[in-house]
Amino acid sequence: MPVHRSGTPHRPRLFALGTLLAAFSLLSALSAPSSSAADTPARGSARLGMGVLAHDGQAGTPTTGDATQTEGVDVSGYQGNVAWSTLWSSGVKWAYTKATEGTYYTNPYFAQQYNGSYNVGMIRGAYHFATPDTTSGATQANYFVDHGGGWSGDGRTLPGTLDIEWNPYGAACYGKTQSAMVGWISSFLAQYKARTGRDAVIYTATSWWSDCTGNYGGFASANPLWIARYAADPGTLPAGWAYYTMWQYTSSGPTVGDHDKFNGGLDRVRALAIG
């Protein structure tokens, strides 16, 4: 005859099930991607001003109809094929196209964008999205020139632009000290000039420049400034530059989102193209 004992009943099956569920939860947590990893864009997808809204925000737009400024746009593979005739008819007279990023990416829409802007009458140029944590400045300058970032004295080709801003793939300053970042930029600029005979334009935002270069002012005498600020005015400029040459003022403009102003009339745009 079975014997019934009083007290707490033995639950081996419930204990084993609880252990199994805990182990499964831990395994799921370890295998799931972190939120930061899930939010990291694919390599090659970076573009001019990609970090401006997240880091500097937006505070209005400039007044329209200023005859001393000339409207422009900047494009990348993100826009795909661009309606250049529509932009031209709206008053856009110059354009920059992303050519390269690091030493691992070339824009698949580069020909349509770079040649298309030229064919409707615009003065055009190319830009390189810098990734100082992957290869040296000189190496990336060579890659840029070899893949569409060169310059010609035809009067309608602007010097190449170095897009140096927040790292969309990791640490904002690419893991570099301020002095190391200045050295990297210097290497790129020197090699670009050696290859093309022109001083490259520097595209950046004042807050990034201050944080990541220590607000270095040594490039201002040779390299035109393209400032990024989505506001009613370009704000305080990085050290050394008394004025900006170009200003990216919005990422939500008509036809193509990224719109810019050249600090001068169309004759000054041509002057920069001629050199």
Residue pairs with C-beta under 8 A, 6 or more apart in sequence:
40 168
40 169
40 170
41 168
41 169
43 101
43 102
43 104
43 105
43 169
44 77
44 101
44 104
44 105
45 77
45 78
45 168
46 101
46 129
46 131
46 168
46 169
47 74
47 76
47 77
47 78
47 98
47 129
47 258
48 74
48 76
48 96
48 98
48 127
48 129
48 163
48 203
48 228
48 248
48 258
49 74
49 165
49 228
49 248
49 251
49 258
50 165
50 166
50 168
51 165
51 166
51 168
51 172
51 205
51 208
52 165
52 205
52 228
52 229
52 230
52 248
52 251
53 230
53 251
54 166
55 166
55 172
55 205
55 207
55 208
56 205
56 207
56 228
56 229
56 230
57 230
58 230
58 231
58 250
59 230
59 231
59 232
60 231
60 232
61 230
61 231
61 232
61 249
61 250
62 232
62 233
62 249
62 261
63 232
66 261
67 265
68 263
68 264
68 265
69 261
69 262
69 263
69 264
69 265
70 93
70 94
70 261
70 262
70 264
70 265
70 266
70 268
70 269
71 90
71 91
71 92
71 93
71 94
71 259
71 260
71 261
71 262
72 92
72 93
72 94
72 95
72 96
72 246
72 259
72 260
72 261
72 262
72 269
73 87
73 92
73 95
73 96
73 253
73 255
73 256
73 258
73 259
73 260
74 95
74 96
74 97
74 98
74 127
74 248
74 256
74 258
74 260
75 82
75 95
75 96
75 97
75 98
75 109
75 113
75 256
75 258
76 97
76 98
76 107
76 109
77 98
77 107
77 108
77 109
77 110
79 109
79 113
79 256
79 257
80 109
81 109
81 112
81 113
81 116
82 109
82 112
82 113
82 116
82 117
82 255
82 256
83 255
84 95
84 116
84 117
84 119
84 120
84 122
85 120
86 255
87 95
87 117
87 120
87 122
87 255
87 256
88 120
88 121
88 122
90 254
90 255
92 122
92 259
93 121
93 122
93 123
93 266
93 269
94 122
94 123
94 124
94 125
94 158
94 262
94 269
95 113
95 117
95 122
95 123
95 124
95 125
96 124
96 125
96 126
96 127
96 158
96 161
96 260
97 107
97 110
97 113
97 114
97 117
97 124
97 125
97 126
97 127
97 148
98 107
98 110
98 126
98 127
98 128
98 129
98 163
99 106
99 107
99 110
99 114
99 126
99 127
99 128
99 144
99 147
99 148
99 149
99 160
100 106
100 107
100 128
100 129
100 140
100 143
100 144
100 147
100 148
100 149
101 128
101 129
101 131
102 129
102 130
102 131
102 134
102 135
102 140
102 143
103 134
103 135
103 139
103 140
103 143
104 134
106 147
106 148
107 113
107 148
110 126
110 147
110 148
114 124
114 126
114 148
117 124
118 124
118 156
122 156
123 156
123 157
123 158
123 269
123 270
123 273
124 156
124 157
124 158
125 157
125 158
125 159
125 160
125 161
125 201
125 273
126 144
126 148
126 149
126 150
126 160
126 161
127 149
127 160
127 161
127 162
127 163
127 201
127 203
128 140
128 141
128 143
128 144
128 149
128 160
128 161
128 162
128 163
129 163
130 137
130 140
130 162
130 163
130 164
130 184
130 185
130 188
131 140
131 167
131 169
131 174
132 164
132 174
132 176
132 181
132 184
132 185
133 167
133 170
133 174
133 175
133 176
134 140
135 143
136 184
136 187
137 183
137 184
137 185
137 186
137 187
137 188
137 189
137 190
137 191
138 187
138 188
138 190
138 191
140 188
141 187
141 188
141 189
141 191
141 192
141 195
142 191
142 195
144 160
144 192
145 160
145 192
145 195
145 196
149 160
149 192
150 160
150 195
150 196
151 157
151 158
151 159
151 160
151 196
151 197
151 198
151 275
153 274
153 275
154 273
155 270
155 273
155 274
156 270
156 273
157 273
158 201
158 269
158 272
158 273
159 196
159 198
159 199
159 200
159 201
159 224
159 272
159 275
160 192
160 196
160 198
160 200
160 201
161 200
161 201
161 202
161 203
161 226
162 185
162 188
162 189
162 192
162 200
162 201
162 202
162 203
163 203
164 185
164 202
164 203
164 204
164 208
165 203
165 204
165 205
165 208
165 228
166 172
166 205
166 208
167 173
167 174
172 208
172 211
172 212
173 181
173 211
173 212
174 181
174 212
176 184
176 212
178 212
178 213
178 214
178 216
179 214
181 212
181 213
182 213
182 214
182 216
182 218
185 202
185 213
185 219
186 219
188 200
189 199
189 200
189 202
189 219
189 222
189 223
192 198
192 199
192 200
193 199
193 200
197 275
198 275
199 222
199 223
199 224
200 223
201 223
201 224
201 225
201 226
201 245
201 246
202 219
202 223
202 224
202 225
202 226
203 226
203 227
203 228
203 246
203 248
204 225
204 226
204 227
204 228
204 238
205 227
205 228
205 229
206 227
206 229
206 235
206 236
206 237
206 238
209 215
209 216
209 238
210 238
215 238
215 239
216 238
216 239
216 240
217 238
217 239
217 240
217 241
218 240
219 240
220 238
220 239
220 240
220 241
220 242
221 240
224 245
224 246
224 272
225 237
225 238
225 241
225 243
225 244
225 245
225 246
226 244
226 245
226 246
226 247
226 248
226 260
227 234
227 235
227 237
227 238
227 244
227 246
227 247
227 248
228 247
228 248
229 235
229 247
229 248
229 249
230 248
230 249
230 250
230 251
231 249
234 244
234 247
234 249
237 243
237 244
243 263
244 263
245 262
245 263
245 272
246 260
246 261
246 262
246 263
247 260
247 261
247 263
248 258
248 259
248 260
249 259
249 260
249 261
250 257
250 258
250 259
251 257
251 258
253 259
262 268
262 269
